[in-house]
């Protein structure tokens, strides 16, 4: 996907979420002023669910923005990892080659666990090895260390 499409879809999702939250809050207000205990409890549920959704969207946008920021810093320093293994027909790294390169990045994190650059590279290595859960965790750790610098 190209950048304008991603930004357009993101903007539509944010606008839709905000519109839904506004509608839900207006309905919740009607229920809150009704005075009925069941309706008040339902109104509180109506308020909490959209706020959780907005919070989750914000968290994902922040994660993407922070990851992009770290990537730009590493690119400017010439520190982005270079993959030299084979590629599948879809352009993804071959899993066996990615697993072989993974050990170097894991060793770098063990040697310096407070280095956000090492965690960022480990996150990329996890993603190359098709372990998205650990890749995101490594990127979150890198972002946490990046903010503290």
N, C-alpha and C positions, 0 to 999 in steps of 0.2 A: 504494500500500500504506500502511496506517496504522501508526503507531508500535508498538503492541503486537504486531502480526503480524511486523514486522521484527525486533523484539527476541526474539520466540519462535523464529523461524527461526534467528537468529544463535545463540541459546543452544543450540538443538538441534544445530547444526553444531559448536559448540565442544565440547559434551558428547560427541558422536559421535567427534570427532577425538581427544579425550583418551582415550576408551575404546579406540579403535583403537590409539593409541600405547601404552597400557598392555598390551594384548594382544600387540602386536608386540614390545614389550620383553621380555615374559615368554617368548615363543617364541625370541627372540634369545638370551636367557640360556641356554636349554636347548641351543641350537646352540653357543654359546661354550664351554660346559663339556664338550662332546663330545670336544674335542681334535683333530678332523678339520679340516685346513686349508681345504678347500672349504666346510665348514659354518661355519667361523669367518668366512670372507669373506662368505658369504651372510648371516650374522647381523649383520655390520657394515652391510650394505646394508639390512637390515630396520630397523636403528636409524636410519639417516640419512634414509630416505624419510619416515617420520612426523614427524621433527623438522623437516624442510623444510616439510611441510604445516602444522604448527603455527606455524612462523615466518611463512609466507605469510598465514595467517589473522590472526595478530597484526599483521602489517604493514597489512593492509586495515582492521582494526578501529582501529588507531592513526590511519590516514589519515582515516577517517570521523570519529573523535572530534576530531581536530585541526581538520579543516575545519569541523565544527560549531562548535567553540570560536571560530574566527576569524570565522565568520558571525555569531555572537552579539555579538561585540565590534563588528563593523561595523554591525550592526542597532541596537545601543545608541547608536552615534555618528551614526546616520542616514546612513551611508556606503555602503549597499548600492546597486548599480547598478539603475536603473529602466529597464525595456525599454518603449519606446514604439512599436515597430513592430507589424506585423500578426501574427496567430497562425493556425496551421493548425487544421484541425478537431479534431486531437488535443490542441491547447493548446500545442504547441511554437512557438517563434518562427519566422517565415518566414525561410528561409535568406538571401535577398537583403537583407532588412532587417537581419538579424543581422550579415551581412558588412559592411554600410554602417556600423553602429555600432561595429564591431570596431576600426577605425582609431584612434578616440579612446582606447581602452584600451591599445592597443599604444604609442601616443605617450606616454601617461602612464608606462608602464614604461620606455621609452627615456629619458624625462626624469629619472626617479628609480628606478634599478634596485635600490636597497636598500630600497624601500618595500613591505612585505608587503601593504598594502592595495591598491596598484596591481596587484601580481601576482594577488591574489585576484580582483579585478574582471576582469583579463585572462583568468583561468581560466573565469569565468562567461561571458565573451564567446566564448571558444573553444567552450565547451559549447553555447551558443546557436547557434554557427555549425556545430555537429555535428562538431567535431574533438575527440573524446574523448581521444585520445592526448596532444595538446598541452594540453588542459584539465587533465588530471591532472598533467602536468609543471609547468604554471604553478602549480597548487595545491600541489604538493610544494615548489616554490621559495618560495611564500608561507609555507608551514609552517616551512621552514628559517629564513627571515628572522624569522618570528613568534617562534620559540624564542630567537633571539639578542637580542631587544629588551630 
